[in-house]
Amino acid sequence: MALLCIRTTPIDSQIPSPAELLYKRKIPSTLPTQIHNNNPYKNDISERLQTLQSTEKDYYDKATQLQPPLIPGQRVYVQNQTGHKRWKPAKVERIKDEPRSYEVTTQGKKKKRDVKGDN
């Protein structure tokens, strides 16, 4: 019931709720709300939503940094994708063709690893 309330709460005074944006109709909930039958400003709603999301992204990006590329021979740690997901020491062997992708050696085994979180 709590998730229904969250999803049916409007984003702001000009943007409808996420459920209404998805289903393009009002979703019944236990929250008291004003019911607007037809909104003639559907294009304005999507533009406002894009502007809001762009502003949120700008605030998030202020605290992020680009990671420097890894170089062959550099010591790194990689996470074991099976089992307990522990971090193991590894060494970068070479840079792959894909962006932010490297071939690393852990305990004599060569593996391809992608670096996540690049802006």
N, C-alpha and C positions, 0 to 999 in steps of 0.2 A: 504494500500500500504506500510505503514511503517513496519507493522508486516511481510509482505512478504520479505522486504529488510533485516530485522533482521534475519529471519529464513533461508535466502539463503546466508548469509554472512558466509564464512568459519571460523571455530573456531580458527585455527592457520594455519601456512604455510603447515603443514603436515596432518591436519584433515579437512575433508570436512564440509560443513554446516550441521546444524541439520536436515534440510529438506532432504538433499541428503543422510544422514545417515538413515533416516526413510524410504524414498522411494527407495533408492538404485539407484538413477538416478539424473541427473541434473534437477533442477527446473528453468524454465525461469523467469527472473526478469529484472528489469530496471537497475540493477547495472552492471557496466562494469567488467567482470571477464575473466580470462583465462579459456579456456575450455580444459580439459584433457579428452580424450575419455574413455580410460579404465585404471584404476589404478591397477597395478599388485600387489600392497602391501596392500591388504585388511586386512590381519591379523595384519600387522604392525599398521594400522590405529586404529583398536580396542584396541590394546595394548597401543598405545600412548594416546588414549582417556581415558582408565582406569588409566593410570599413571597421567594424568592431573587431573582427578576427585579425585584421591587419594591425590594428593598434595593439592588441594583445601579443601578437608575434613580435612587434617592435620592442615592447617592454621585456619580453622573454630574452630576446637576442642581445639586450644590453649586457647581460651577465655571462654570455657565452664567449668562448674563445675558439679560434681555429687551432686544431692540433697540428704540430709540425709533422711532416712526413717521416716515416721510419726509414732508416738506411740499412743496407745489407751489413750483417755482422753485429747489429745492435741487439743487446739482450732485452727481452721483453717477457711478460707473463701472459699465458693464454689459459682460458678456462676450459676444463674438460667438459665436453658437452654431454657425456653419458655419466651415469653413476651419481656421485656426490657433487659434481660441478665445482671441483676444487681448482685453484689456480696453480699452474705448473710453470717453471722457468722454461724459456724457449729462446731461440736465436733466429733472427730474420735472415733467410737465405737469399731471397731475391724479391723484387717488386713485380707483381703480376700486371697484366694489361688492363684489367678492370680498375676503376678508381678506388683508392684506399684499400687495395687487396694485396696481400703478401703471402709468400710461401715461408713457413717457419718450420724449424726442426725442434721436436721435443723428444728427448730420450732416443735419438736415432731415427725417429719417424718423421717424414715430411708431410706437412698438412697445409692446406690453403686456409687462410683466415682473413675475414673482412673486418675492417675497423669501422665501428658504428659511431654515429653522433657527429658526423662532419656536416657543417652548415654550408 
